[in-house]
Amino acid sequence: MADTGCSDRTDPRAGAAIREARVEDAPRILDVINTTNKAFYEEIVPPDRYREPFLALEDVQAESRRMTFYVSVQNGRIVGVVGLGTAGGVGIVGRLYVLPGSQRKGIGAALLAHAEDEARRRGLREIVVWTDPKATWAVSFYRRRGYREIEPGIAFGDPHIDARARQHPDTLVVLRKSLSPPSGAARLRFYSSSRNGG
C-alpha cells in the first residue's frame, strides 16, 4: 500500500473513484474482505477449512508487500478492493471483493478493469486469477470478462502461480486472460513502423 495517495480516478461505469490503497486503508480493506467472504463463502467452504475472520490485519499488511491494492471509494467509504501482483512476468489478480450491498453496480468490473489496465501499463501480456470452484458466480464473472480456464498440466514457470495451477480444477479454478497492449502503445508502434517504411 502506498504511503501517500495517488490521484483518484473516477470510473463512470461504477460511479466510484478507484485509487491505490494507502497504509491507513488496511483496516477498511480487511473489513471489505472479511464481510464479503462471510456473506458468500461461509456456505461453500467445508467447515474444517472455513475460518472467521477470514484474514487478520497482519495478513493484509503482508499481502500488500506482494501486491498493490486498489480500492473503490463511494461517498468517502471503501466499498471494494482488488490486488494486483506480478510473478514470472504474469499479472495476478487477488482479493477482488465488493461489499454485498454495493454489488451489481459495476464496481467489481471496474476494479478488475483497473487492475488489467495497470498490468498493461506494467508491460504484462497475461493475467491470472484463481477462485474456489464452488464459487460459480465468481467463475462466471471472470468468464464474462474474457478469462478462460487454464489447460490441465500447464506450467507458468513461477512457483507461486504453478502451485495454484497444480490445484486446478479440483480445489481451485485458475483462469487466465491475454492482455493486449494499451491502445496508445499500439498506435505508437504503428506510427513508428510506418515512418520507418514498415
N, C-alpha and C positions, 0 to 999 in steps of 0.2 A: 504494500500500500504506500502511496506517495506521502511524503511528509508534508507536502503542500499540494493544494488542489490545482488541477489543470483546468482549462476553460471548459465550461459546461457546454454540452451540445444538446439542443432540443430536438427530439425525434418527432416529427409531425405525425408519424404513424401511431405513436403511443401517447402523444401529448405529455411526454415526460422528458426531463433533462437526463442525459446519460453522461456521467463523468467518471474519471478514475477515482477509485476509493482513496480515502485519506486514513491515516492511522486512527483518528478518533471515530471513524465509521465502524470499526471492528465489532463493538457490541451490537450495533444495529444489524450488521451483516449476519452475525450469529443468530439474532432473533429471527430474521427472514428465513435463514436456512432451517433452523430448528422448528419453527412454526409450520413451514410448508412441508418439511419432511414428516412431521407427525400427522398432518392432515392427509397426506397421500401415501405414505409408505408404511405406516404402522400396520395396516391391514394386509399388506402383501409380503412383508418381510417375516420370515419364520421367527417365533418368539425367542428362540435361543440366539438369534443374530440381531434382533432389534434392540436398540438401546435409546434411552431417553434421559437427558438430551442426546441428540444425535452427535453433536460436536460441542466441544468446550472452547472457550475463548483462546486458549493456547493452540488448539488445532487450527483455528482461523489465522492466527498470527504466524504459525509455522507454514501454512499453505501460502500465505502472502509472500513468503520468501521464494516460493517456486512458481508462482503465477501472479499476474496482475489482475486485480479485481476491478470491475466496473460496476457502478450502481445506477439504478434508475430512481430518480427523485421526483415525487409528485407532491406539490404543496408543502415543500420543505421536509418531507418524510421519505426515507428509503423504502421502496416497495419491491425492489427486485435487485438481483445480483447475478453476475456471471464472472467466471475467472478464465483467463487465457494464459496457458503455459506453453512452453516450447521444449521439445525433446527430439533429438535426432533430425532437426530441420522440419519437423512436423508440428503444427499447432495443436494444442489440446484444450478443448472446451471443458471447463469444470464448474461445478456448483451453480448451474443455471437454475435459479429459484425465483419465483414471484409469489408474493403473499396471496393466499386463496381469495381474498376479497378484491384483489387487483388483477386477477386473471381474466382472460378472454377480452382483453382490451389492447392487445398488440404489444404489451410490454416485453414478454418473453421473446417474441420475434424480433423486436427492436434491439434487445440486448444481444441476441445471437448475431444479428446483422452487424452490430457494432464490433463484436469480437472477431467476426470474419473480416471486416474492414481493417481492423488493427493487425490481424495476421497477414493480410495482403501488404499492408504498409511495412511490415517487418520482412517482406520478401518471401513469405512462406507460400508454397504451392498446394499444400494439402492440410486438412484439419480433421481431427478425430474427436469422438465423444463416446462415452460408454454409459450404460444405464442398466437397471435391473430388467431382465426380460419380462417380468410380470407387470412392469410399468408401461403397459401398452399405449397409454396416452402420450408418454414421452417418446417412445419409438415412432409413433405416428407423427408427432410434432416434427421430429428431425427428418423423417422421410418426406414430409410435405415441403421441406426446405432444401431438398436435393441431396440429403445424406443417404448412403446406401450401406447395407451390412457388408462387413469385410468378408473375403473369401476364407473358408476354413484353412488353417495352417499358414496363413500369411505372416510374414515377419517384417517389421519395420526397421530392424537394426538398432533399436533402442530398448534397453532393458525395461524401462518404465512402461512404455507402450506395449511391448511384447508380452509382458506379464499379464496385462489385461487381455490381449488378443488370444492368449492361450486359454482363457476362460470362456471365450466365445464359442458357441452360443449357449452353453449350459448355465453359467451363473452370471454372465454379463452379455449384453448385446453391444458390440462395438460397431460403430458406424463411421464412415469416412466421407469426405467431400473434397473434390478438387477445387482449388481456388484459382480463378482467372486473375491476371494482374489487374490493378486498378485501371479504369478506362483511360485516365490521363497518361499512364505509363505506356499503354498500348498505342495511343496516338503519338506519343513522343518517339517510340521505336519506329512507327510507320513514317513519321516525318523525317527522322534521321536516315532511314534506309532509302527513302525516295530522294533525298538531297544527294546521297552518295551514288545515285544511279541504280539503287536496288529496288 
